[in-house]
Amino acid sequence: MPLEFELCPGRMIGGNHPCFIIAEIGQNHQGDIEIAKKMIKMAKDCGADCAKFQKSELEFKFNKKALARPYTSKHSWGETYGEHKRHLEFSHDQYRELQKYAEEVGIYFTASGMDEVRESFVHSIMVLYSVEKFNHKLFCLQMAVEFLHELNVPFFKVGSGDTNNFPYLVKTAKKGRPMVVSSGMQSMETMRRVYKTVKEHNKNFAILQCTSAYPLEAEDVNLRVITEYQKDFPDIPIGYSGHESGVSITVAAVALGAKVVERHITLDKTWKGSDHEASLEPAELAELVRSIRLVERALGSGIKRMLPCEKPCHDKLGKSVVAKVKIPKGTVLTEDMLTVKVAEPMGVVAEDIFQLVGKTVKDDVEEDDSIVPEVVDCYAKKAKY
């Protein structure tokens, strides 16, 4: 049984608990906090468990040349990539406002922290200001992971871009909060290292199969990796983060055992931004949630037996053993005396026909009559359900 743990207060994942559904708002809010709030409300109304954003301190996620790179895409919010990203980045106070709104709406709130405090950064500050000691916490709070930790998010989401960032993984795992780790762009060898690294510091984490393409074509989804993760990492929940169109593939992931799923959401796929096309609009998100909950009901216990709901069909059409010929009292039954039919009354169940061979009948049985259990010496009737 996969590990079960509390991902959010009062919400367990893994085992037989319902799949945890993350609505990834990311930066589809267009840099507008009111749109972000509408998306949080949309996620709640559609039945998602969590609304998730992406938090970066840009100077620590990108180097200067990356931020200065011209960005002429139709999706750009600025002349350079840095200007574009700054337009989409909410401040710490805005994050606090969004978290408060999510609490009012009644949905869990978290974000992917895209950078973490680096010792080289701390050393540079000390050298720059010629000090031996300083308020370490003050500087840490400027980093995304540290800020989210201060914000008291229920769990950390590790985006695929940081999954092979092992110093980041160690520092994040040591915070002690549950973690959800995507695996886009990674190899199985790397994911084994990720599992071992995180496990050493934090047992409460899940790994999501993910392919980092937007939108994602079906032939690149590779859902079978879910079952490979389940075999290699049997003591943690496995999930799926998808960027495909529609909901069918994500529902299939749940059928394969995904305990956490994540999908990007939008209010309008035609909006400017490269993620919108691979995101779900409100009707699609609602359909995804309905379909996942339906599939969970359909998965059942895994125990094969005749269910009570099948009894009417069984009583009407279930076959049993009948006499192919007239069988006098005291006859030892042979196979050529018996056949299987829908019979009234129901007799010995069809699958027991070979168990009757060699047993003696205690009364006369007419041709085409049911072989009822009471007429056969030393026959024990089976319970069907």
Backbone torsions as a table, in degrees:
resi	resn	phi	psi	omega
1	MET	NA	126.0	-179.9
2	PRO	-58.2	152.4	178.8
3	LEU	-57.4	138.8	173.7
4	GLU	-108.4	138.5	173.9
5	PHE	-153.2	165.1	-179.1
6	GLU	-86.7	105.8	-179.6
7	LEU	-76.0	-41.8	176.9
8	CYS	-130.9	158.2	-179.5
9	PRO	-53.3	118.7	179.7
10	GLY	81.6	2.9	-176.7
11	ARG	-126.6	106.5	178.3
12	MET	-87.1	150.7	170.9
13	ILE	-129.7	165.1	-178.4
14	GLY	90.0	175.0	179.8
15	GLY	56.3	-131.2	-179.8
16	ASN	-99.2	13.4	178.9
17	HIS	-75.1	152.5	-179.7
18	PRO	-59.0	149.4	175.7
19	CYS	-59.2	136.2	178.9
20	PHE	-89.2	122.6	-172.3
21	ILE	-107.6	115.5	-180.0
22	ILE	-100.0	123.4	172.8
23	ALA	-93.4	107.8	-175.7
24	GLU	-85.7	102.5	175.7
25	ILE	-77.5	-35.2	177.4
26	GLY	56.0	-120.1	176.1
27	GLN	-120.0	25.9	177.3
28	ASN	-75.9	5.1	179.9
29	HIS	-83.2	-1.2	176.8
30	GLN	64.7	15.8	-178.7
31	GLY	79.2	14.8	-175.9
32	ASP	-114.7	116.2	-174.8
33	ILE	-66.8	-29.3	178.3
34	GLU	-70.5	-37.7	173.7
35	ILE	-64.8	-39.8	178.2
36	ALA	-58.6	-41.6	178.7
37	LYS	-66.1	-40.0	177.0
38	LYS	-60.7	-36.6	-179.6
39	MET	-71.7	-36.8	174.9
40	ILE	-60.9	-45.7	179.5
41	LYS	-64.8	-39.5	177.2
42	MET	-60.9	-43.8	178.9
43	ALA	-60.4	-43.5	178.0
44	LYS	-63.6	-48.3	-177.1
45	ASP	-62.5	-30.6	-178.7
46	CYS	-84.2	-7.0	175.3
47	GLY	98.6	8.2	176.6
48	ALA	-68.1	156.8	-179.9
49	ASP	-87.4	-28.5	-170.5
50	CYS	-147.0	139.4	170.9
51	ALA	-103.4	127.5	-173.5
52	LYS	-124.9	141.8	177.6
53	PHE	-118.6	-174.7	175.6
54	GLN	-127.2	125.1	-177.4
55	LYS	-117.8	126.1	178.0
56	SER	-133.5	147.4	162.3
57	GLU	-103.4	102.6	-161.2
58	LEU	-58.2	-35.8	-178.7
59	GLU	-68.6	-13.0	179.5
60	PHE	-110.1	-7.4	172.5
61	LYS	-94.2	-34.5	-177.4
62	PHE	-121.9	152.5	171.4
63	ASN	-85.2	174.3	-172.8
64	LYS	-62.3	-39.7	-178.6
65	LYS	-66.9	-35.9	177.9
66	ALA	-65.6	-39.9	179.6
67	LEU	-70.8	-29.1	-178.3
68	ALA	-86.9	-6.5	-177.4
69	ARG	-60.8	130.8	176.3
70	PRO	-58.9	140.8	-178.6
71	TYR	-131.2	97.8	-173.6
72	THR	-105.1	10.8	179.3
73	SER	-60.4	155.1	175.1
74	LYS	-63.8	-16.4	-179.5
75	HIS	-91.6	0.8	-172.3
76	SER	-73.7	142.6	173.6
77	TRP	-107.4	14.1	179.7
78	GLY	-171.2	170.3	-177.7
79	GLU	-74.6	-27.7	177.2
80	THR	-117.6	164.9	179.5
81	TYR	-64.5	-34.5	178.2
82	GLY	-63.8	-44.7	177.5
83	GLU	-62.1	-40.5	177.8
84	HIS	-59.6	-49.6	-177.6
85	LYS	-68.8	-35.8	179.1
86	ARG	-64.4	-35.6	177.9
87	HIS	-61.3	-33.3	-174.5
88	LEU	-93.8	-1.7	-174.2
89	GLU	-97.2	120.0	175.9
90	PHE	-79.0	151.4	177.2
91	SER	-77.7	170.8	177.1
92	HIS	-60.9	-42.3	179.3
93	ASP	-64.0	-37.2	177.8
94	GLN	-66.9	-36.1	175.9
95	TYR	-63.5	-40.2	177.6
96	ARG	-63.5	-38.2	178.4
97	GLU	-65.5	-42.0	178.8
98	LEU	-66.7	-40.7	178.2
99	GLN	-61.7	-43.5	178.3
100	LYS	-61.9	-40.9	179.4
101	TYR	-64.8	-41.7	178.4
102	ALA	-60.8	-39.4	176.9
103	GLU	-62.6	-40.8	178.6
104	GLU	-65.1	-39.2	179.9
105	VAL	-71.9	-33.7	180.0
106	GLY	97.6	41.2	178.2
107	ILE	-134.8	144.5	177.5
108	TYR	-64.9	149.2	-175.4
109	PHE	-131.4	130.9	173.3
110	THR	-155.3	-175.5	179.9
111	ALA	-155.3	156.8	169.0
112	SER	-81.0	123.5	174.5
113	GLY	-87.1	117.8	-170.8
114	MET	-91.7	2.2	177.4
115	ASP	-159.5	162.6	-179.6
116	GLU	-142.3	163.6	-178.4
117	VAL	-62.1	138.2	-179.6
118	ARG	-116.9	139.6	-179.1
119	GLU	-62.4	-31.8	178.7
120	SER	-65.0	-34.4	177.4
121	PHE	-65.8	-46.0	178.8
122	VAL	-59.8	-44.3	-179.9
123	HIS	-62.3	-41.5	180.0
124	SER	-61.4	-39.7	179.1
125	ILE	-63.4	-42.5	-178.9
126	MET	-63.0	-42.0	-179.9
127	VAL	-67.9	-44.7	-177.1
128	LEU	-58.0	-42.0	-176.0
129	TYR	-99.6	4.5	176.8
130	SER	52.8	48.8	179.3
131	VAL	-123.0	153.1	177.1
132	GLU	-94.9	-27.8	-179.0
133	LYS	-134.9	148.9	175.0
134	PHE	-156.9	172.5	-179.4
135	ASN	-75.5	92.6	-177.0
136	HIS	-57.2	-39.9	-178.0
137	LYS	-62.8	-37.6	-178.7
138	LEU	-59.6	-44.2	-179.2
139	PHE	-72.5	-37.2	-180.0
140	CYS	-60.1	-36.9	-175.9
141	LEU	-65.5	-13.4	176.8
142	GLN	-80.0	-11.1	-178.6
143	MET	-93.6	149.3	-170.5
144	ALA	-60.6	-50.4	-177.7
145	VAL	-62.6	-42.8	179.8
146	GLU	-64.3	-40.1	178.4
147	PHE	-63.5	-44.4	179.8
148	LEU	-65.1	-34.7	176.4
149	HIS	-64.4	-43.0	176.9
150	GLU	-63.8	-35.4	-179.4
151	LEU	-70.3	-13.6	178.1
152	ASN	65.6	44.1	174.3
153	VAL	-64.6	151.6	-176.4
154	PRO	-69.4	-31.6	178.9
155	PHE	-152.3	158.0	175.7
156	PHE	-95.0	132.8	170.6
157	LYS	-100.9	127.3	176.7
158	VAL	-101.1	113.9	177.5
159	GLY	-70.9	158.7	-176.4
160	SER	-56.4	-33.3	-178.6
161	GLY	-64.6	-19.3	179.8
162	ASP	-109.6	3.9	-175.0
163	THR	-66.3	-31.5	176.8
164	ASN	-99.3	16.2	175.4
165	ASN	-92.4	85.8	-169.0
166	PHE	-67.7	-36.1	173.2
167	PRO	-59.9	-39.7	177.1
168	TYR	-61.3	-46.1	-178.9
169	LEU	-60.3	-44.1	-178.2
170	VAL	-63.4	-48.8	-177.8
171	LYS	-64.8	-37.6	178.6
172	THR	-69.3	-44.6	179.6
173	ALA	-60.4	-37.1	-178.3
174	LYS	-68.5	-14.2	176.8
175	LYS	-66.3	-22.9	175.5
176	GLY	89.5	-2.1	177.7
177	ARG	-84.8	151.7	173.9
178	PRO	-56.8	154.4	-177.7
179	MET	-132.0	146.9	171.9
180	VAL	-124.9	120.1	-170.2
181	VAL	-116.3	117.3	174.8
182	SER	-80.5	159.1	-172.1
183	SER	-128.4	23.6	176.5
184	GLY	-61.3	143.4	176.1
185	MET	70.7	9.3	-176.1
186	GLN	-108.2	159.1	174.0
187	SER	-97.0	166.7	177.6
188	MET	-64.3	-36.2	178.2
189	GLU	-61.6	-43.2	178.2
190	THR	-64.2	-41.0	-177.9
191	MET	-67.0	-30.0	174.4
192	ARG	-66.1	-38.2	176.3
193	ARG	-66.7	-40.5	178.7
194	VAL	-60.3	-48.0	179.6
195	TYR	-57.2	-48.9	-177.6
196	LYS	-64.7	-41.3	-177.7
197	THR	-65.1	-49.8	-178.7
198	VAL	-66.7	-42.7	-176.8
199	LYS	-58.3	-32.8	-179.1
200	GLU	-62.8	-28.3	-173.8
201	HIS	-115.5	-18.2	-172.0
202	ASN	-158.1	113.5	-176.9
203	LYS	-83.1	-14.1	-174.2
204	ASN	-97.1	83.1	178.5
205	PHE	-149.8	159.5	177.1
206	ALA	-127.5	152.1	176.5
207	ILE	-115.8	134.7	-179.4
208	LEU	-110.3	130.6	168.1
209	GLN	-67.0	136.3	-175.9
210	CYS	-155.8	142.4	169.8
211	THR	-120.2	122.9	-172.8
212	SER	-86.9	75.6	174.3
213	ALA	-140.4	142.6	-171.3
214	TYR	-137.0	108.2	-5.5
215	PRO	-77.6	165.1	-175.2
216	LEU	-99.3	127.9	176.5
217	GLU	-80.9	148.8	-174.7
218	ALA	-55.9	-40.4	-176.1
219	GLU	-68.8	-10.2	178.9
220	ASP	-104.7	2.8	-176.7
221	VAL	-70.5	-45.9	177.2
222	ASN	59.7	56.3	179.7
223	LEU	-61.4	-25.4	-178.6
224	ARG	-63.1	-18.1	175.2
225	VAL	-61.2	-29.6	177.5
226	ILE	-56.3	-46.7	-179.5
227	THR	-69.4	-31.4	176.2
228	GLU	-68.0	-41.1	175.4
229	TYR	-61.8	-40.4	-179.9
230	GLN	-61.8	-34.2	178.4
231	LYS	-76.1	-41.3	-177.0
232	ASP	-78.9	-29.8	-176.8
233	PHE	-126.5	66.4	-170.8
234	PRO	-72.0	-9.8	-175.6
235	ASP	-106.6	14.6	173.8
236	ILE	-133.0	153.4	174.9
237	PRO	-69.5	143.5	176.9
238	ILE	-113.0	144.6	-178.9
239	GLY	-140.7	-162.4	-174.8
240	TYR	-146.7	132.7	172.3
241	SER	-117.8	117.2	-172.0
242	GLY	-116.4	150.3	177.2
243	HIS	-128.2	18.9	-178.9
244	GLU	-81.6	170.0	173.7
245	SER	-82.3	147.6	176.2
246	GLY	77.2	-175.1	-173.4
247	VAL	-115.9	-12.5	-170.3
248	SER	-59.9	-43.6	-175.9
249	ILE	-66.4	-39.8	178.5
250	THR	-65.8	-38.3	176.1
251	VAL	-63.1	-40.3	177.1
252	ALA	-61.8	-36.6	177.5
253	ALA	-60.7	-39.8	177.7
254	VAL	-65.0	-40.0	177.7
255	ALA	-62.1	-29.4	177.1
256	LEU	-81.3	-6.3	175.7
257	GLY	114.1	9.6	178.4
258	ALA	-61.8	128.2	-177.9
259	LYS	-100.6	-12.9	174.4
260	VAL	-137.8	133.5	171.9
261	VAL	-128.6	149.2	-179.3
262	GLU	-134.6	130.3	173.9
263	ARG	-136.4	140.7	174.1
264	HIS	-68.1	145.0	178.4
265	ILE	-126.2	158.2	179.1
266	THR	-150.6	160.8	172.0
267	LEU	-92.2	-15.3	-178.1
268	ASP	-162.3	115.3	-177.2
269	LYS	-67.2	-16.5	-178.6
270	THR	-87.4	-3.4	-180.0
271	TRP	-65.4	158.4	176.9
272	LYS	-68.6	132.7	-178.2
273	GLY	138.5	134.4	-172.7
274	SER	-72.3	-16.5	-177.4
275	ASP	-88.0	-17.9	-171.7
276	HIS	-62.1	-39.2	-176.9
277	GLU	-61.6	-32.7	-178.7
278	ALA	-94.5	14.3	-176.2
279	SER	-106.6	164.5	180.0
280	LEU	-99.8	131.1	172.1
281	GLU	-79.2	168.7	-173.2
282	PRO	-51.0	-46.9	-178.4
283	ALA	-62.3	-36.4	179.9
284	GLU	-70.9	-41.6	178.5
285	LEU	-62.2	-43.2	178.3
286	ALA	-61.7	-40.2	178.6
287	GLU	-66.8	-38.3	177.6
288	LEU	-60.6	-47.8	-179.6
289	VAL	-61.5	-46.0	179.0
290	ARG	-59.6	-43.7	-177.0
291	SER	-67.8	-39.7	178.1
292	ILE	-62.9	-45.7	-179.4
293	ARG	-65.3	-33.8	176.6
294	LEU	-66.9	-45.0	179.1
295	VAL	-62.6	-39.7	178.5
296	GLU	-61.0	-40.6	176.1
297	ARG	-63.2	-36.9	-175.5
298	ALA	-76.7	-20.8	-177.3
299	LEU	-65.2	-33.8	174.8
300	GLY	67.1	-159.5	-173.6
301	SER	-94.1	-16.8	-174.3
302	GLY	85.0	-3.5	178.2
303	ILE	-92.5	119.6	-179.3
304	LYS	-87.3	119.0	177.1
305	ARG	-158.8	165.9	174.6
306	MET	-75.5	125.7	-176.7
307	LEU	-89.7	155.6	177.8
308	PRO	-54.1	-34.1	-179.5
309	CYS	-66.9	-17.6	179.4
310	GLU	-87.6	-9.9	-174.6
311	LYS	-59.1	-42.8	178.0
312	PRO	-58.5	-41.4	178.2
313	CYS	-66.8	-41.0	179.2
314	HIS	-63.4	-42.8	-178.8
315	ASP	-66.4	-27.8	-178.4
316	LYS	-88.3	-41.4	-170.0
317	LEU	-124.5	-3.2	179.6
318	GLY	-65.2	136.4	-176.1
319	LYS	-92.9	151.4	177.8
320	SER	-143.0	177.4	-173.9
321	VAL	-83.7	133.1	175.3
322	VAL	-127.1	164.0	179.8
323	ALA	-80.7	126.2	176.7
324	LYS	-77.2	-26.2	179.1
325	VAL	-137.8	170.5	173.7
326	LYS	-68.7	134.1	-176.4
327	ILE	-122.9	109.8	-179.3
328	PRO	-70.1	154.2	175.4
329	LYS	-53.6	138.0	178.6
330	GLY	87.9	-2.5	-179.8
331	THR	-73.3	138.2	171.9
332	VAL	-86.1	123.2	-172.6
333	LEU	-70.7	139.8	171.8
334	THR	-121.9	163.1	-175.1
335	GLU	-62.3	-35.3	-176.0
336	ASP	-74.1	-4.7	175.1
337	MET	-88.2	-9.2	-168.0
338	LEU	-121.4	150.6	172.6
339	THR	-146.5	178.5	-177.6
340	VAL	-123.9	129.0	179.2
341	LYS	-147.6	165.6	164.1
342	VAL	-73.0	121.0	-169.5
343	ALA	-132.9	154.7	174.6
344	GLU	-128.0	122.1	-5.7
345	PRO	-73.3	167.3	177.4
346	MET	-67.2	139.2	-179.0
347	GLY	-109.7	-149.5	177.2
348	VAL	-59.4	134.8	-176.6
349	VAL	-59.2	147.5	-172.1
350	ALA	-56.3	-38.9	-174.9
351	GLU	-70.2	-9.0	-179.5
352	ASP	-97.4	9.7	-175.0
353	ILE	-56.8	-39.4	-177.8
354	PHE	-74.2	-21.8	176.8
355	GLN	-72.2	-18.5	179.6
356	LEU	-79.5	-24.2	-178.4
357	VAL	-62.1	128.3	-179.7
358	GLY	93.9	-7.3	177.7
359	LYS	-94.7	160.9	-173.6
360	THR	-106.3	138.5	176.0
361	VAL	-85.1	140.8	-176.5
362	LYS	-94.0	-10.3	177.9
363	ASP	-141.9	166.9	174.2
364	ASP	-66.1	141.9	174.9
365	VAL	-125.9	123.4	-179.9
366	GLU	-76.2	155.7	175.7
367	GLU	-56.6	134.5	178.1
368	ASP	74.3	6.8	175.0
369	ASP	-85.5	155.8	176.3
370	SER	-65.9	142.2	169.2
371	ILE	-89.4	97.5	-177.8
372	VAL	-84.6	151.9	-175.5
373	PRO	-55.9	-35.1	-174.6
374	GLU	-67.0	-20.8	-175.1
375	VAL	-87.6	-8.2	-175.9
376	VAL	-107.5	124.8	-179.7
377	ASP	-70.0	134.5	175.0
378	CYS	65.3	31.7	174.6
379	TYR	-107.1	127.9	177.4
380	ALA	-104.7	120.7	-177.6
381	LYS	-69.5	138.1	178.9
382	LYS	-86.5	146.1	171.4
383	ALA	-85.8	132.1	-177.4
384	LYS	-89.7	-26.4	-177.7
385	TYR	-157.1	NA	NA
